[in-house]
Amino acid sequence: MKKELRLSGTGGQGLILAGIILAEAALLDGKLAIQSQSYGPEARGGSSKSEVIISDKAIHFPKVTKPNLLLAMSQEASKKYSEDLTAESILVTDSLFVQTLPAHSGKVYELPITHTAKEVLGKALFANIIALGAIVKLTGIVSEESLINAVLNRVPKGTEELNKKAIQLGMDLIK
Amino acid sequence: MSKILLLQGNQAVVEGAIAAGVKFFGGYPITPSTDVAESLAEQLPRVGGKFIQMEDEIASMGAIIGAALTGKKVMTATSGPGFSLKQELIGYACMAEIPLVIVNVQRVGPSTGQPTSPSQGDVMQARWGTHGDHWLIALTPASVSECFELTLRAYALSEKYRVPVILLMDEIIGHMREKIELPENYDEIPKVERKLPTCPPEEFKAYATDESLVPAMPPFGSGYRWHVTGLVHDETGFPKGTPAATLSATNRQHDKLYNNLDDIVEVENYAMEDAEYAIVAYGGAARAAYEAVDLARAGGMKVGLVRPITIWPFAEKQIKALASKVKHIMVHELNYGQYVLEVERVVKGAVPVTLFAKYDNDPATPDAILAEMKKAFK
């Protein structure tokens, strides 16, 4: 089964890293994955998207055309990157940033991702890992074990416990 | 033993460079090629190599030419604006026959263009960017694994033929990450080394050749002395302006490559066995084309993909053969139409050649290519 995910928001939110982690988790599960991104020339700010395709079979075209899931972590991204959503697509938004939902007939999860990062872990920069926890709980796209291992392979030493907690917090956002 | 990694195309180029034995990089960072410089800055010192960020792209070319003359395998990496600046010294490297590899990760141009958007607009520049009659090799990878393999191959060809090799990538392949399996130990990878002279230094003539037409190249500092010049020279390496010397130098620089096209030119055929129609696409644009072919096949259309891996010299023999096999050829590229001109030149009207050009920052989707094929292949 081919699954296509688009993680979008503002440059600096760590969404490219989140996409890399998800793709690496898929490889740990023994699947194939491609991660690609699109962003403007700005180093911070500006809309950015990170796309991940996961499949058991060879993936040729690296860009997402039929998103199974869109994560939108800014108001602008929720508008800009939601045009190709279908009724089957899942839309996940960060409720701190997305006040107006784009037109979408499928499932919507408005989650306090960055709010939780700030309130519980004291730093907004854990938002991307919390988002991954929520996405994996929601879709089962990779195993929880591979997600944890992929996160731990990528984060700085000494932050392992906080990042594990971030994954759990993300999973707990999905009832 | 091998390791499985998720790597960017640009990072796979770096792994290929280290595996090939590159010991010098001179460059100036530019999106979307910056990862090549960034990774090599970290990796080269670990293998006893040198990394220098030069003041600009022209100086970077000069630096790698100098380093190559000391016997090292060398690399520079850039994108369109930097590739333009490198052209003068690419010509010098062609004339002086210096083996080196230039990575050009194409972005939208001309000028500053769109730094983070994919394009294949430098195809003709890779061939004709520097002035004068000259010949070189350009390779175009279409996957992260192929970035590694073609970097190795770029060095093998560059050393064997003493010629600049351009690794002509695009933003799609350079930036995307996919699975790659790499050998644990690069020492096991066979390395191609340049030919050394067999005569003593006092008898050495810098550009004397055997039937291979490729002169031996001793490193500076080894006792062999020779004159390196961008002027037309005879076999001593010193300038010579006679018609006979010019004719001989020009012909040899052409023939050393074009007598060996079967060794140099590589083309992949995908679903071509029973194909009645063909799409020709390369690099990042080929990724959508594979999927479009699968979709078309599922709908009963007998179409296949011909993917040039060696983009220069042009795959003349393969495209000629294609024209006698299929009823219609479509060329898909991420520019206004460049490679298609060569396809048309060789096909000579034997079958229709249609261009599907895409030049609006986004690659064509498989569905878009399928729609174009349905229109063209009736």
Interface residues (C-beta under 8 A of the other chain):
Chain A: I20 A23 E24 L27 L32 A33 I34 Q35 S36 Q37 S38 Y39 G40 P41 I59 H60 F61 P62 K63 T65
Chain B: I4 L6 T31 P115 T116 I172 H175 M176 R177 E178 K179 R287 A288 Y290 E291 D294 P363 T365 P366 D367
